Amino acid sequence: MKMMRKLLIILVLIIFVFLLCNISFAAENRLTANSGNQTDPKIYEDRVVWQDNRYGNWDIFMKDVSTNVETRLTTNSADQINPDINGDRVVWEDYRYSIYHPNIFMKDLSTNVETRLSANPHAQQAPAIYGDIVVWTDYRCGTAEIFMMNLTTNIETRLTNNFSTDREPNIFGDHIVWNDGRYGNAEVFMYDIGSNTEIRLTTNTGTQRVPSIFGDRVVWQDNRYVNWDIFMKDLTTNAEIRLTTNSAEQYQPDIYGDKVFWMDNRYGNWDIYMLNLYTNTENRLTTNSANQWFPKVYGDRVVWQDNRYAHWDIFMKDLTTNLESRLTTNPSNQTYASVYSNRVVWQDNRNGNLDVYILI
């Protein structure tokens, strides 16, 4: 009787593992099946957007994974690139009025109305959107400046007014952050929409790059101590904190809630590290001797691209279970992953061109 019970338990475990493996395999989906190239995927809830050259120029496409409906958002014969999505709105840079000087366009998915947000004959690039605010880098004043459009009031605002280079805008809530060169080196500045106030977050003579923001915390990479470190500013306390003190290089920070992630080469290769701000605990998330690049986080899931198998795969770590998963096993390259809730998207060249794939 005991032997039969043991055999039954083993059989149930085997069936469970088999089903789990098949569910994981079936959950990987090719979103684009066209022979052109589809790159730069972004995800928000059920919608994935990307740039797509199946018609000879770059267009913006979208797929709703809940309905499996793919939509071509732009049909103009010029190039449309660098999409971003938030809520029912998609923004991109658009070259239909000049092959050298793009404008910022938007499509409202709820009304299907396309709007040209910037009409200046100089270049507007790299849009980002959050709620009713769109930000971008703008060259109409001779150098790169940061501009903003409030979609509720339809008012465009120039946020920076100096003769330096200001770029890489990022937005969360009422806060816009960017790289600013007005003092000779690249620093991190912020604009508070609610108070209409510009704040210089860094005053060091080193270089501060790649700002990322979540809630009241801003993180960036900083070389004031010769190597690149990760720094953070808490906007509620105005306290600046050096998060890494190792003499190696720490790049590409991302933040979600109380957790900060980055790529770190203190062991000779690039690993993914995490700092829990609540417990002040630093964790090395990857210990493989290959390279792990570009962490992106949402909730308790962090994803990255990983070349431990001699090509780039997408890996994920679930921070609640501490379980690391290899999401892609194809012997081609899977790169530039992004995560939203339980969904991960990336660009993938297993079919000879670049496609967009998703894991649900």
MITILO-916813 format. One record per residue (C-alpha): residue in three letters; residue number from 1; y negated, z negated, x. Coordinates in steps of 0.25 Angstrom, whole numbers. Layout:
{"ALA",NUM,{Y,Z,X}}
...
***
This chain:
{"MET",1,{0,0,0}}
{"LYS",2,{-10,-4,11}}
{"MET",3,{-6,9,19}}
{"MET",4,{-9,17,6}}
{"ARG",5,{-23,11,5}}
{"LYS",6,{-26,14,19}}
{"LEU",7,{-22,28,17}}
{"LEU",8,{-30,29,5}}
{"ILE",9,{-43,23,12}}
{"ILE",10,{-41,33,23}}
{"LEU",11,{-40,45,14}}
{"VAL",12,{-52,41,6}}
{"LEU",13,{-60,40,20}}
{"ILE",14,{-55,53,24}}
{"ILE",15,{-59,59,10}}
{"PHE",16,{-73,52,11}}
{"VAL",17,{-75,58,26}}
{"PHE",18,{-71,72,21}}
{"LEU",19,{-81,72,10}}
{"LEU",20,{-92,66,18}}
{"CYS",21,{-90,77,28}}
{"ASN",22,{-90,88,18}}
{"ILE",23,{-102,82,11}}
{"SER",24,{-110,82,24}}
{"PHE",25,{-106,96,27}}
{"ALA",26,{-109,101,13}}
{"ALA",27,{-123,94,13}}
{"GLU",28,{-128,104,24}}
{"ASN",29,{-135,116,17}}
{"ARG",30,{-141,128,22}}
{"LEU",31,{-154,130,15}}
{"THR",32,{-158,143,20}}
{"ALA",33,{-148,155,21}}
{"ASN",34,{-157,166,25}}
{"SER",35,{-156,173,38}}
{"GLY",36,{-170,171,42}}
{"ASN",37,{-175,158,48}}
{"GLN",38,{-178,145,40}}
{"THR",39,{-185,134,48}}
{"ASP",40,{-193,121,48}}
{"PRO",41,{-187,115,36}}
{"LYS",42,{-194,103,29}}
{"ILE",43,{-188,95,17}}
{"TYR",44,{-194,87,6}}
{"GLU",45,{-185,81,-5}}
{"ASP",46,{-177,93,-10}}
{"ARG",47,{-185,104,-4}}
{"VAL",48,{-184,110,10}}
{"VAL",49,{-194,120,15}}
{"TRP",50,{-194,129,28}}
{"GLN",51,{-200,141,34}}
{"ASP",52,{-191,154,32}}
{"ASN",53,{-192,168,38}}
{"ARG",54,{-182,175,30}}
{"TYR",55,{-192,185,25}}
{"GLY",56,{-198,189,39}}
{"ASN",57,{-209,178,39}}
{"TRP",58,{-209,163,38}}
{"ASP",59,{-209,158,23}}
{"ILE",60,{-208,144,17}}
{"PHE",61,{-195,142,9}}
{"MET",62,{-190,130,2}}
{"LYS",63,{-177,125,-4}}
{"ASP",64,{-175,115,-14}}
{"VAL",65,{-161,108,-11}}
{"SER",66,{-160,102,-24}}
{"THR",67,{-160,115,-31}}
{"ASN",68,{-156,124,-19}}
{"VAL",69,{-168,133,-23}}
{"GLU",70,{-174,140,-11}}
{"THR",71,{-189,145,-12}}
{"ARG",72,{-197,154,-4}}
{"LEU",73,{-211,147,-4}}
{"THR",74,{-219,158,3}}
{"THR",75,{-218,173,2}}
{"ASN",76,{-230,177,10}}
{"SER",77,{-226,187,22}}
{"ALA",78,{-233,178,32}}
{"ASP",79,{-227,166,38}}
{"GLN",80,{-226,152,32}}
{"ILE",81,{-221,141,41}}
{"ASN",82,{-221,126,43}}
{"PRO",83,{-218,121,29}}
{"ASP",84,{-219,106,25}}
{"ILE",85,{-215,100,11}}
{"ASN",86,{-219,88,3}}
{"GLY",87,{-216,86,-12}}
{"ASP",88,{-219,99,-19}}
{"ARG",89,{-227,106,-8}}
{"VAL",90,{-224,114,4}}
{"VAL",91,{-234,118,14}}
{"TRP",92,{-233,128,26}}
{"GLU",93,{-242,136,36}}
{"ASP",94,{-244,150,31}}
{"TYR",95,{-248,163,39}}
{"ARG",96,{-251,172,27}}
{"TYR",97,{-266,173,30}}
{"SER",98,{-265,174,46}}
{"ILE",99,{-253,175,55}}
{"TYR",100,{-260,166,65}}
{"HIS",101,{-267,156,56}}
{"PRO",102,{-258,149,45}}
{"ASN",103,{-263,142,33}}
{"ILE",104,{-256,130,25}}
{"PHE",105,{-250,134,12}}
{"MET",106,{-243,125,2}}
{"LYS",107,{-233,127,-10}}
{"ASP",108,{-232,118,-21}}
{"LEU",109,{-218,118,-26}}
{"SER",110,{-221,112,-39}}
{"THR",111,{-231,123,-43}}
{"ASN",112,{-226,134,-34}}
{"VAL",113,{-240,136,-29}}
{"GLU",114,{-244,140,-15}}
{"THR",115,{-257,136,-9}}
{"ARG",116,{-264,139,4}}
{"LEU",117,{-269,126,8}}
{"SER",118,{-277,130,20}}
{"ALA",119,{-285,143,20}}
{"ASN",120,{-292,143,34}}
{"PRO",121,{-290,155,43}}
{"HIS",122,{-286,146,54}}
{"ALA",123,{-272,140,56}}
{"GLN",124,{-266,129,48}}
{"GLN",125,{-253,124,52}}
{"ALA",126,{-242,114,51}}
{"PRO",127,{-244,108,37}}
{"ALA",128,{-238,95,32}}
{"ILE",129,{-238,90,18}}
{"TYR",130,{-237,76,12}}
{"GLY",131,{-240,74,-3}}
{"ASP",132,{-253,80,-6}}
{"ILE",133,{-258,82,8}}
{"VAL",134,{-255,94,18}}
{"VAL",135,{-259,93,32}}
{"TRP",136,{-259,104,43}}
{"THR",137,{-265,108,57}}
{"ASP",138,{-277,117,55}}
{"TYR",139,{-284,126,66}}
{"ARG",140,{-297,130,58}}
{"CYS",141,{-306,121,66}}
{"GLY",142,{-301,127,80}}
{"THR",143,{-291,117,83}}
{"ALA",144,{-279,111,76}}
{"GLU",145,{-284,101,65}}
{"ILE",146,{-277,93,54}}
{"PHE",147,{-280,97,40}}
{"MET",148,{-276,92,26}}
{"MET",149,{-275,97,12}}
{"ASN",150,{-275,87,0}}
{"LEU",151,{-267,95,-10}}
{"THR",152,{-272,86,-21}}
{"THR",153,{-287,88,-19}}
{"ASN",154,{-285,102,-12}}
{"ILE",155,{-294,97,-1}}
{"GLU",156,{-292,101,14}}
{"THR",157,{-296,91,25}}
{"ARG",158,{-298,93,40}}
{"LEU",159,{-292,80,45}}
{"THR",160,{-296,82,60}}
{"ASN",161,{-309,87,66}}
{"ASN",162,{-308,88,81}}
{"PHE",163,{-306,99,91}}
{"SER",164,{-292,95,95}}
{"THR",165,{-278,99,91}}
{"ASP",166,{-273,91,79}}
{"ARG",167,{-259,95,74}}
{"GLU",168,{-246,90,69}}
{"PRO",169,{-250,84,56}}
{"ASN",170,{-241,75,48}}
{"ILE",171,{-243,68,35}}
{"PHE",172,{-237,56,27}}
{"GLY",173,{-244,50,15}}
{"ASP",174,{-259,49,18}}
{"HIS",175,{-258,50,33}}
{"ILE",176,{-259,62,41}}
{"VAL",177,{-255,62,56}}
{"TRP",178,{-257,72,67}}
{"ASN",179,{-258,75,82}}
{"ASP",180,{-273,75,86}}
{"GLY",181,{-279,80,100}}
{"ARG",182,{-294,76,98}}
{"TYR",183,{-293,66,110}}
{"GLY",184,{-286,75,120}}
{"ASN",185,{-272,70,117}}
{"ALA",186,{-263,72,105}}
{"GLU",187,{-265,59,96}}
{"VAL",188,{-260,55,82}}
{"PHE",189,{-271,55,71}}
{"MET",190,{-269,52,57}}
{"TYR",191,{-277,54,44}}
{"ASP",192,{-276,45,32}}
{"ILE",193,{-279,53,19}}
{"GLY",194,{-281,41,11}}
{"SER",195,{-293,35,19}}
{"ASN",196,{-297,49,25}}
{"THR",197,{-296,43,39}}
{"GLU",198,{-292,49,52}}
{"ILE",199,{-285,39,62}}
{"ARG",200,{-282,41,76}}
{"LEU",201,{-268,35,78}}
{"THR",202,{-267,36,93}}
{"THR",203,{-277,34,103}}
{"ASN",204,{-269,35,116}}
{"THR",205,{-271,46,127}}
{"GLY",206,{-257,51,126}}
{"THR",207,{-251,61,117}}
{"GLN",208,{-247,58,103}}
{"ARG",209,{-239,68,95}}
{"VAL",210,{-230,71,83}}
{"PRO",211,{-235,61,73}}
{"SER",212,{-226,57,61}}
{"ILE",213,{-230,48,50}}
{"PHE",214,{-223,40,39}}
{"GLY",215,{-230,30,30}}
{"ASP",216,{-240,22,39}}
{"ARG",217,{-233,25,52}}
{"VAL",218,{-236,37,62}}
{"VAL",219,{-227,40,74}}
{"TRP",220,{-229,50,85}}
{"GLN",221,{-225,53,100}}
{"ASP",222,{-234,48,110}}
{"ASN",223,{-234,50,125}}
{"ARG",224,{-245,39,129}}
{"TYR",225,{-234,33,139}}
{"VAL",226,{-230,46,145}}
{"ASN",227,{-218,48,137}}
{"TRP",228,{-218,51,122}}
{"ASP",229,{-216,39,114}}
{"ILE",230,{-216,36,99}}
{"PHE",231,{-228,29,93}}
{"MET",232,{-232,24,79}}
{"LYS",233,{-244,20,72}}
{"ASP",234,{-243,10,60}}
{"LEU",235,{-254,14,51}}
{"THR",236,{-254,1,43}}
{"THR",237,{-256,-7,55}}
{"ASN",238,{-262,3,64}}
{"ALA",239,{-252,-1,75}}
{"GLU",240,{-248,9,85}}
{"ILE",241,{-234,7,90}}
{"ARG",242,{-226,13,102}}
{"LEU",243,{-212,15,96}}
{"THR",244,{-205,20,109}}
{"THR",245,{-207,15,123}}
{"ASN",246,{-196,22,130}}
{"SER",247,{-200,31,142}}
{"ALA",248,{-193,43,137}}
{"GLU",249,{-199,53,126}}
{"GLN",250,{-199,50,111}}
{"TYR",251,{-203,62,103}}
{"GLN",252,{-204,67,88}}
{"PRO",253,{-206,54,80}}
{"ASP",254,{-203,53,65}}
{"ILE",255,{-205,42,56}}
{"TYR",256,{-200,37,42}}
{"GLY",257,{-202,23,37}}
{"ASP",258,{-199,13,48}}
{"LYS",259,{-192,22,57}}
{"VAL",260,{-197,31,68}}
{"PHE",261,{-189,42,75}}
{"TRP",262,{-190,50,87}}
{"MET",263,{-183,58,98}}
{"ASP",264,{-181,51,111}}
{"ASN",265,{-176,55,125}}
{"ARG",266,{-174,42,132}}
{"TYR",267,{-159,45,135}}
{"GLY",268,{-162,59,140}}
{"ASN",269,{-159,66,127}}
{"TRP",270,{-167,66,114}}
{"ASP",271,{-162,55,104}}
{"ILE",272,{-167,51,91}}
{"TYR",273,{-173,37,90}}
{"MET",274,{-178,28,79}}
{"LEU",275,{-187,16,78}}
{"ASN",276,{-186,7,66}}
{"LEU",277,{-200,1,65}}
{"TYR",278,{-196,-10,56}}
{"THR",279,{-186,-16,66}}
{"ASN",280,{-193,-10,78}}
{"THR",281,{-179,-5,82}}
{"GLU",282,{-177,8,90}}
{"ASN",283,{-164,16,88}}
{"ARG",284,{-158,28,96}}
{"LEU",285,{-153,36,84}}
{"THR",286,{-146,46,93}}
{"THR",287,{-137,44,105}}
{"ASN",288,{-132,57,108}}
{"SER",289,{-135,63,122}}
{"ALA",290,{-140,76,115}}
{"ASN",291,{-154,78,109}}
{"GLN",292,{-159,74,96}}
{"TRP",293,{-172,79,91}}
{"PHE",294,{-183,78,80}}
{"PRO",295,{-179,67,71}}
{"LYS",296,{-184,67,57}}
{"VAL",297,{-182,56,47}}
{"TYR",298,{-182,53,32}}
{"GLY",299,{-178,39,27}}
{"ASP",300,{-165,34,35}}
{"ARG",301,{-161,48,40}}
{"VAL",302,{-166,54,53}}
{"VAL",303,{-162,68,57}}
{"TRP",304,{-163,76,70}}
{"GLN",305,{-158,88,78}}
{"ASP",306,{-147,85,88}}
{"ASN",307,{-141,94,99}}
{"ARG",308,{-129,85,103}}
{"TYR",309,{-119,96,99}}
{"ALA",310,{-126,107,108}}
{"HIS",311,{-135,112,96}}
{"TRP",312,{-145,106,86}}
{"ASP",313,{-139,98,75}}
{"ILE",314,{-146,89,64}}
{"PHE",315,{-142,75,65}}
{"MET",316,{-146,63,55}}
{"LYS",317,{-145,48,56}}
{"ASP",318,{-145,39,44}}
{"LEU",319,{-152,27,48}}
{"THR",320,{-146,19,36}}
{"THR",321,{-131,21,41}}
{"ASN",322,{-135,24,56}}
{"LEU",323,{-126,37,54}}
{"GLU",324,{-129,49,62}}
{"SER",325,{-125,62,56}}
{"ARG",326,{-124,76,62}}
{"LEU",327,{-129,85,50}}
{"THR",328,{-127,99,56}}
{"THR",329,{-114,103,64}}
{"ASN",330,{-117,118,65}}
{"PRO",331,{-117,123,80}}
{"SER",332,{-131,129,78}}
{"ASN",333,{-145,122,78}}
{"GLN",334,{-150,113,67}}
{"THR",335,{-164,108,70}}
{"TYR",336,{-177,103,64}}
{"ALA",337,{-171,93,54}}
{"SER",338,{-179,86,43}}
{"VAL",339,{-174,76,33}}
{"TYR",340,{-178,71,19}}
{"SER",341,{-170,61,12}}
{"ASN",342,{-155,65,14}}
{"ARG",343,{-159,79,17}}
{"VAL",344,{-160,85,31}}
{"VAL",345,{-165,100,34}}
{"TRP",346,{-165,108,47}}
{"GLN",347,{-166,122,52}}
{"ASP",348,{-152,128,56}}
{"ASN",349,{-148,140,64}}
{"ARG",350,{-133,140,61}}
{"ASN",351,{-134,154,54}}
{"GLY",352,{-142,161,65}}
{"ASN",353,{-156,159,59}}
{"LEU",354,{-163,146,55}}
{"ASP",355,{-159,140,42}}
{"VAL",356,{-163,127,35}}
{"TYR",357,{-152,118,32}}
{"ILE",358,{-151,105,24}}
{"LEU",359,{-142,93,24}}
{"ILE",360,{-142,85,10}}
***
